[in-house]
Amino acid sequence: KTLKIAENLEKILAIELLNAAQALSFRETKLLSPIITAVYEPFRKVVPCIDNDTELYILMENARLFVVENDPRSFAEKPV
């Protein structure tokens, strides 16, 4: 049961990150804080901005893998 909860949490975090990155795409990225930029730029290399209709399940899986494979603490330590 705990494994299922962890898997669901991965998916939820991936969807939230995907939505947040999409929203940030409408802003001037030069205005982002260094920590947000440290997450946003590598995330966008894995999950591009959605400009047209597309199959989201592929992007959601890429976002989930990004969440699983990256330690959030590492972004705060990287200089931008």
Backbone bond lengths (Angstrom), bond angles and torsions (degrees), N, CA, C in turn:
res aa  C-N    CA-C-N  psi(-1)  N-CA   C-N-CA  omega(-1)  CA-C   N-CA-C  phi
1 K - - - 1.452 - - 1.533 109.95 -
2 T 1.296 117.37 -40.09 1.464 121.19 179.67 1.524 111.02 -64.34
3 L 1.314 117.26 -38.09 1.460 121.34 177.95 1.531 110.56 -61.79
4 K 1.319 117.18 -42.74 1.466 121.77 178.97 1.530 110.29 -62.93
5 I 1.315 117.01 -39.90 1.465 121.18 178.19 1.526 110.00 -63.69
6 A 1.327 116.96 -43.44 1.467 121.27 179.25 1.529 110.76 -64.13
7 E 1.313 117.72 -41.19 1.461 121.38 178.25 1.526 111.36 -64.15
8 N 1.327 116.13 -41.39 1.460 120.10 177.65 1.530 110.90 -65.37
9 L 1.320 116.69 -38.55 1.463 120.69 178.09 1.529 111.00 -63.43
10 E 1.320 117.26 -40.26 1.467 121.17 175.66 1.523 110.42 -56.63
11 K 1.329 116.29 -44.88 1.461 120.99 -178.46 1.526 111.28 -66.91
12 I 1.323 116.25 -41.19 1.464 120.42 179.54 1.526 110.63 -64.21
13 L 1.323 116.92 -45.81 1.466 120.35 178.69 1.525 111.31 -63.19
14 A 1.316 116.86 -37.66 1.464 120.97 178.71 1.526 110.98 -64.55
15 I 1.314 117.12 -43.43 1.461 121.10 179.23 1.525 110.20 -65.31
16 E 1.313 117.18 -42.38 1.468 120.65 178.54 1.524 111.23 -62.88
17 L 1.323 117.09 -42.30 1.456 121.01 178.83 1.522 110.74 -66.47
18 L 1.305 117.17 -41.28 1.461 122.02 177.45 1.531 110.09 -60.01
19 N 1.317 117.26 -46.07 1.471 121.51 179.44 1.522 111.89 -66.30
20 A 1.319 117.08 -42.19 1.461 120.33 179.52 1.523 111.09 -64.51
21 A 1.321 117.23 -42.50 1.464 120.57 179.39 1.524 110.42 -65.17
22 Q 1.311 116.78 -38.43 1.465 120.03 178.83 1.529 109.59 -64.98
23 A 1.316 117.46 -41.72 1.468 120.66 177.96 1.523 110.86 -64.22
24 L 1.327 117.26 -40.68 1.468 120.56 179.49 1.519 111.75 -66.15
25 S 1.300 117.59 -22.92 1.457 121.10 178.98 1.527 111.89 -64.01
26 F 1.326 116.90 -21.27 1.459 121.11 179.43 1.528 111.99 -86.91
27 R 1.316 117.12 -4.28 1.464 122.18 179.46 1.520 109.75 -104.97
28 E 1.308 114.52 165.13 1.467 120.64 173.98 1.522 107.16 -75.26
29 T 1.332 117.93 114.42 1.462 120.91 -174.04 1.525 112.67 -68.62
30 K 1.323 118.24 -16.39 1.468 119.87 176.31 1.527 111.71 -67.75
31 L 1.326 116.86 -18.07 1.460 121.48 -178.16 1.527 113.31 -89.66
32 L 1.326 116.94 -2.08 1.460 119.82 -178.12 1.522 110.86 -75.68
33 S 1.321 115.68 151.55 1.457 120.31 176.85 1.527 109.53 -68.08
34 P 1.323 117.37 159.81 1.473 119.73 179.88 1.527 113.41 -58.98
35 I 1.312 117.71 -37.98 1.472 119.49 -178.68 1.531 110.57 -70.37
36 I 1.327 117.30 -42.23 1.463 120.12 177.65 1.530 109.51 -62.63
37 T 1.322 116.80 -42.10 1.458 121.13 178.32 1.525 110.70 -62.11
38 A 1.333 116.90 -38.32 1.464 121.36 -179.64 1.525 112.03 -64.78
39 V 1.317 117.57 -25.65 1.467 121.36 176.33 1.532 110.02 -91.06
40 Y 1.316 115.85 -43.98 1.463 121.82 -173.18 1.533 112.82 -61.63
41 E 1.319 116.73 -48.47 1.465 119.62 -175.03 1.535 113.66 -63.39
42 P 1.336 119.36 -49.02 1.475 117.25 177.22 1.534 112.51 -67.13
43 F 1.331 116.72 -31.74 1.474 119.32 177.84 1.519 110.47 -64.10
44 R 1.322 116.99 -41.44 1.459 121.21 -179.65 1.529 112.47 -67.50
45 K 1.314 117.67 -21.65 1.468 119.76 174.40 1.522 110.87 -71.50
46 V 1.323 116.19 -27.35 1.465 122.05 -179.37 1.530 111.16 -94.61
47 V 1.325 116.04 -37.71 1.469 121.69 -178.21 1.526 107.95 -127.16
48 P 1.328 117.15 101.80 1.462 119.47 -177.95 1.530 112.30 -70.93
49 C 1.314 115.02 164.58 1.462 121.50 176.41 1.526 109.31 -61.70
50 I 1.306 116.70 140.77 1.461 121.86 179.80 1.524 107.85 -91.06
51 D 1.335 115.92 109.29 1.461 121.07 -179.33 1.529 112.32 -103.85
52 N 1.307 116.29 -25.31 1.466 121.84 -177.86 1.518 109.23 -132.97
53 D 1.329 115.09 172.12 1.460 118.69 174.19 1.521 108.51 -58.30
54 T 1.305 115.36 134.68 1.455 120.13 -179.14 1.523 109.24 -151.28
55 E 1.296 116.14 165.42 1.465 120.59 177.59 1.521 108.19 -80.92
56 L 1.306 115.76 109.82 1.461 120.63 -174.06 1.519 113.86 -72.60
57 Y 1.322 118.48 -23.20 1.461 118.98 -176.50 1.529 111.47 -60.83
58 I 1.331 117.42 -32.37 1.466 120.58 178.12 1.529 109.87 -68.74
59 L 1.331 116.01 -46.65 1.466 120.43 179.19 1.525 111.32 -65.11
60 M 1.322 116.57 -37.52 1.468 119.89 179.16 1.527 110.91 -65.73
61 E 1.311 117.29 -38.27 1.468 120.14 177.97 1.522 110.51 -68.02
62 N 1.341 117.21 -40.61 1.472 120.09 176.28 1.524 110.71 -63.03
63 A 1.318 116.96 -39.11 1.466 121.03 177.69 1.532 110.15 -65.57
64 R 1.335 116.63 -41.16 1.473 120.02 178.66 1.524 110.66 -62.24
65 L 1.316 116.59 -42.96 1.462 119.94 178.20 1.528 110.95 -63.61
66 F 1.312 117.29 -37.91 1.464 120.92 176.82 1.531 110.16 -60.57
67 V 1.328 116.73 -44.02 1.468 121.39 179.18 1.519 110.57 -62.93
68 V 1.329 116.75 -44.45 1.467 121.65 -176.63 1.526 111.79 -68.73
69 E 1.316 117.07 -38.61 1.462 121.51 -171.68 1.535 114.29 -88.87
70 N 1.317 118.63 -6.18 1.461 120.96 -176.91 1.525 111.37 -120.94
71 D 1.314 115.41 131.70 1.457 121.86 176.07 1.528 107.79 -84.58
72 P 1.329 118.63 118.73 1.465 120.51 -177.22 1.524 113.78 -56.63
73 R 1.314 117.27 -29.29 1.459 119.85 179.88 1.530 111.83 -65.08
74 S 1.325 116.60 -27.56 1.469 119.72 -177.69 1.528 111.10 -67.08
75 F 1.313 118.24 -28.22 1.466 120.27 -179.04 1.526 111.37 -70.46
76 A 1.320 116.77 -32.99 1.463 120.10 178.79 1.515 111.67 -72.22
77 E 1.328 117.74 -20.72 1.450 121.85 -177.27 1.526 113.08 -90.56
78 K 1.357 117.31 -17.13 1.459 121.03 -175.54 1.528 110.31 -82.28
79 P 1.326 117.60 128.12 1.462 118.03 172.33 1.532 109.44 -74.56
80 V 1.313 116.03 145.95 1.466 120.47 -179.39 1.499 109.78 -103.35
